[in-house]
């Protein structure tokens, strides 16, 4: 029987060293959200076009992230209010690899995303003076930040055989904060990362053939809402309804 696991094993591997040419820290991102029940057919269609990151013989990397925001959730509301220029600040750990980074991800206008990061020893509860200075420089804001929520997921990273393009697929999402824990099972979040938007991409075609439209979804913002934060969320109602429909259809 063909399953996502058996299909993942069939992808030609690519190593971290080979991926150096497709870091794409300044890029165009396009997200797609669909149900895990459709993952097998999507992976099967991808097989001729992509290689899959393999690290120490393993495919799929567990991640955990700790997001930071201002006490009044400036970054959340910047996304909610569709600000052209906005940032997200997080620590991200690649579990099992001893790699931890402080990252500032910025929307810079005209649909582009810029990510700056610095390596750290571990994920702290509070920013150090050095880390605060790094965030201020990367985000162009020195507003005080505090830890907001944890996000856990498993990521599969694919690299195009024919163009400078990466694709990530996140599954098994889980959020936690202040003793609360919520899972977002049954959902695949795919993010296509390109130097410039290219609608001839094999993955774009695969999504189009299955009528999976591009769909913006902030894992951070959805996590706040799943954890019951009492915040304005009119702009995210359509995303929440879509997630419910996908999970109910599975």
Secondary structure, DSSP 8 states (H G I E B T S, - for coil): ---HHHHHHHS-EE-TTGGGGG--SEEEEEEEEEEGGGHHHHHHHHTTTEEEE-BTTB-SEEEEEEEEE-TT-HHHHHHHTT-SEEEEEEEEEETTTTEEEEEEEEEESTTEEEEEEEE-SS--SS--HHHHHHHHHHHT-----EEEEEEEEEEEEEEESSSSEEEEEEEEEEEEETTEEEEETTEEEEEEEESS--TT-HHHHHHHHTT--B----HHHHHHHHTT-----GGGHHHHHHHHHHHHH-
